[in-house]
Each structure stands twice: as C-alpha cells, then as structure tokens.
C-alpha cells in the first residue's frame, strides 16, 4: 500500500545525491515480528551485500523512537533536520523529519 500511496515521493530524484551511496526508502515490519531483530537483519544485509559506501534514510519522524533506536544501533547518525509546519505538527504530532546516514568504517 505504501508503494501506491507514496509512489510520487519514492520516485522523486534526489538533488546532489552522493556518489557510491544507497538510499533506504521505507522500512516496515509486520507487528508480530517487531522487536525480534528482523529490521536490523534486513538493513545489515543491505549494508553488507551492496556496493555502496554510504546509506541515507530521509525523513524519519522524530517521534518514531523505535526506528531511531534501531538506526542508531546500526551506526546511522542524524545529519539534517527538517521542521514540520506548526499547523501540521499539531495535527500529526511530528515536530521534525530527520535525515540520517550510515558511513562505512
């Protein structure tokens, strides 16, 4: 469903995208598998088995604490913060969209 509703966002090209970088666009885990390491294993598999040196995840909601903990545990670091307009923030409870990146060590 996300692919259908977010098609326009998924297909929009990045501006100034770094060379040798991969983009992780959407991570979702079925509720019965949450907290069992599935997302960690998927992201680690991507990092270990693709030819990129950097990985970007754009627009993670600042209120998505489980996702941010997962990404931090895997070595991702915030590099950009995009404030949400106040009217929208009050409606959906998200204050900022965070951009995070992983760089090969």
ABEGO torsion letter per residue (X at the ends): XAAAAAAAAAABBBBGBBBGBBBBABBBBBAAABGAGAAAAAAAAAAAABABABBBBBGBBAABAAAAAAAAAAGBBBABBBBBBAAAAAAAGBABBBBBBBBBX
